[in-house]
């Protein structure tokens, strides 16, 4: 596939004021970012898994599309661009610009103010937005029809049958199909032809989302967070997003002109925490560049992470929820423990999957009774969890499907589901880790 040179900026019109031209350009992706996106897509088309793994990029096959994400621990100039990026699979003789294959381009990854990778933001010329604690939803128009939008989370897509049928347990203990719950709210939005070339980014607040902050039912819905033209990559400003939300019938997160002084920010945190239990924090967005940083409420950080007593039991939930980078940003000495957890978890998950595939390829599967006698027998060195998973899933032959399924089981053990509390200690025992202070009461996070 040829490598495409970036096109000249359309906003170099000499009759536009220089300040306005600069503003428009800064709201877009840079020339380097566009080239990095081209490289990612070319490697994806070529099936270069080694390169994608080296860049710590995850990709999911969704039939006519791929959906890409960064691995939780990875940070580089490539994977920060793929926070739920949706790419159409090209025809075998495709010779066009790889950027034209992008169908949904959500936010570029942004960081906490304390993290070294955080973009520079001019707080004297920024807007402060309420940081909602829900599920990310990207919406796009692959059918070129405003009445037929499709949507996705960072891992699932409405165009994919298996994803639409996937069930979750809500924090109230009810079983529900996740994407159809989102679709109920998507169907209430009103789009027109002017939306067709955009990716819209929402936060979905609902009881089906497994998050710390619990919202009231009257707060449920889709909140418009961002919009990006998929041709130019230019993002909408906050004022433009307000206008768009009014037109399409979406909710919006609250926003204010940035507060410069620490005591005023602290007062805002306290006021919001009274209104919303476990309020997460704010996002500051630079009005000129569009760059963003997160600023977390210290109380949220305390509850969501920890103040003292770092150990495996306290860190496991954060790692499983993909928030270990934030933990390390606040507590750098946690890095080694986090890596221990990730390595042990990955090894154990692979071991369970390998065992299921091994037993599934034996003649014992022709008789469930015979299979049970051998799997549950004294000669099988597998632990109880692995044996149970073999009996339950030995008919599944696809490694990726098995990995996702067992991964969900392990996360449920640690994090819980519905009214059932999780047990991080049980999981760390299973994966072969042990806290030296395990017998001491370290308190809950």
PyMOL commands that set and color helices and strands:
alter all, ss='L'
color gray80, all
select helices_A, chain A and resi 18-26+31-46+49-54+79-81+98-101+123-125+161-165+178-186+193-195+217-219+238-248+262-275+298-304+312-320+324-330+332-360+363-366+368-375+384-393+399-415+424-430
alter helices_A, ss='H'
color red, helices_A
select strands_A, chain A and resi 57-61+65-70+85-88+102-104+111-112+126-131+135-140+150-152+167-169+175-177+198-205+221-229+251-252+255-257+281-286+292-296+416-417+420-421
alter strands_A, ss='S'
color yellow, strands_A
deselect
rebuild
show_as cartoon
